[in-house]
Amino acid sequence: MGLPGGRLRNDEDLTTSVRRQLAEKVDLRELAHLEQLAVFSDPHRVPGGRVIASTFWVWCPPPPPRNCHPTPAGIR
């Protein structure tokens, strides 16, 4: 299982990019908290070219409750 991610656009900072990626890839648009955890920038981390990765921790609000009332088995 992979985490959503993607390239940083020329006109974006990291936080804007994270918000865009989450909205586009997993339809997560409301974030209660967004925090950068780590940056991985070792020049030899990925063969073939320099890749810098940043990780974020996101807390999103719970979804609103649904109006469903389960019926106990046997009641009609």
PEURGI-V767340 format. One line per field, one symbol per residue. phi: phi as a letter, one per 30 degrees, with the letter a starting at -180 (. if undefined). Layout:
# PEURGI-V767340
phi = ???
This chain:
# PEURGI-V767340
phi = .ccdalddddcccdddddddddddcbhccccdabbdcabcbedcdbdjldbccbcbcbccdddddcdbbdceejcb
